[in-house]
Amino acid sequence: MLQNTNHIPGYRWRSSNWFIVCCIAIALFSENFLYSYIVPILQVILEDRLHIDESQTQATTSLVLTVHALVCLVSGPLTGYLADKASNRQLPLLASLGAELIGTVLIMVSPSVILVPILLLGRAFQAIGGNAVWIVGLATVADTVGQEDTGKVLGGISSFFVSGLFFGPMAAGTLLDLVGYWMTWMVPIAILVVDMIMRVVMIENKNGQRVHLTKIASTDSTLCDYSDFNEFGYSDERCDFDEYHDAEDDSDTDSDSYRQTTGPNRRPFHSQMHYDIEPRSLNPQDATSTLPRTTNFYKMILSDPRAVAALTCNFTQGVILVSLDTTLPLHCSNEFGWSTAKVSLMFLLLQAPSFILAAPTGALKDKIGTKLPTSVGFLFVSLFIWLLGTAGTDGLSSVGAGSKGQAIYMVAVVGIGIARTLISGCGTIEITSKSDVRIKLGCQILIIFLRLLDVMKEFQRDYPERFGSKNNFSSGYSMTNFCWTAGMLVGPILSGSLTKTVGYYYMNLTCGMCFPKNSNDEEQN
């Protein structure tokens, strides 16, 4: 029996698509904000408050960032599975914010108890909550607006939530110098509280997962005629669940008029509900021929070369970007003597090109295609990563750590940011669907999710026996999240260990060599 929603205050706007999308956008912004918030001030937490020896700061920084990635890696597939099995997504979304809030408080108070394990535990809670935000949040958007419009909606809100990646470190570094340690943490806590309030207000509206029912034949949309059904017992025409729902709310038909409209060939609508399922073939050989060799969801997706290439690219970018988070603050502080505020500006220089160059990069890819810009982007990211390592005492002697070296370092950071726009979603990504959607995104992980959506839609069409009508959005996104977090796991370990053993210059040289191979992969796909 359908629930009457007239008594729910503000039901229309609370369950509207625009409000749900706004809630998810703010949630993703807060997750990006929290993840990057600790990066520029982590050295202060470790050395000044936890009294870690300077020689152990790099290793401890790598450990803190590795814990976040490791927890995400372990919890990602399980989170996606549970989210797809849950009856609604509002409770998992609210629980994810609660985990992030607990983790933030633990990180904030860890210097008071002078325990590194408390800091690691707080980071682990943040990882669980943030991981769930991305997996459940993007799945909620896909459920709400439908598969065909997911790309357009994510493209519209991506600039907002991706901005958390540079607003986080910029705010943390600036506030630490201006208002002190404790007040610095009030900002992320306030953002989380606002986010939780919005999640409570939000009413889930699964537009993409509504059950298609047989068309209502009567004028008041409450009855269904037998003549509407074909020889298989299914209606050739469909009606959306909302059509009946609105009709039920607006109908003033009493029981007498209801009986008058009921004839020998009519039955109440509730007794005529049919799922939109194609009739199975009567030939067993025909039925088995359409089944894939494997019924495992992940094996089916990974059998597609487009998905494999995209996930590999996602892994590589995760390695590079988190390596910057691990080594950039310490290198700038130790080699150049920069304050936390100045260090935080480096992350602004890294992320700002994604917003400034979004439109021209998209126009370029529309005009000449995606292969050449992507290959050029990989090449220049590799070169600028190498250039990044030349500044400092262990870099090239002709560059050094003086004003020349600092200028070259900033140019390299900006260059990486510009080259990333050619690789990631600031350019145009073509989603081969019915509507041939062209979208512009500002976050690499979203591109991979949308590419997988394309692959998943093809499998749903070709193998309905395996996928049926259920959308495995959370499971699909958990695959992209798994590869991204795998890169986040490898990045701190690789960059931290190489910096300690062979130096900052050779660490950047090694990371830069990862990109040409991915450029070739993109050319082939």
Secondary structure, DSSP 8 states (H G I E B T S, - for coil): -----TTSTTHHHHSSHHHHHHHHHHHHHHHHHHHHHTTTTHHHIIIIIS---HHHHHHHHHHHHHHHHHHHHHHHHHHHHHHHHSS-SHHHHHHHHHHHHHHHHHHHHHHHHT-HHHHHHHHHHHHHHHHHHHHHHHHHHHHHH-HHHHHHHHHHHHHHHHTHHHHHHHHHHHHHHHH-HHHHTHHHHHHHHHHHHHHHH-----STT---EE---STTS-EEEGGGB-TTS-BSSEE-HHHHHHHHHH----HHHHHHT--TTEEEGGGG---------S-HHHHHHTS-S---HHHHHHTSHHHHHHHHHHHHHHHHHHHHHHHHHHHIIIII---HHHHHHHHHHHHTHHHHSHHHHHHHHHHH-SHHHHHHHHHHHHHHHHHHHHSSTTS-TTT-SSHHHHHHHHHHHHHHHHHHHHHSTTSEEEE-STT-EEEE-S-HHHHHHHHHHHHHHHHHHH-HHHHTT---HHHHHHHHHHHHHHHHHHHHHHHHHHHHHT-HHHHHHHHHTTHHHHHHHHHH-
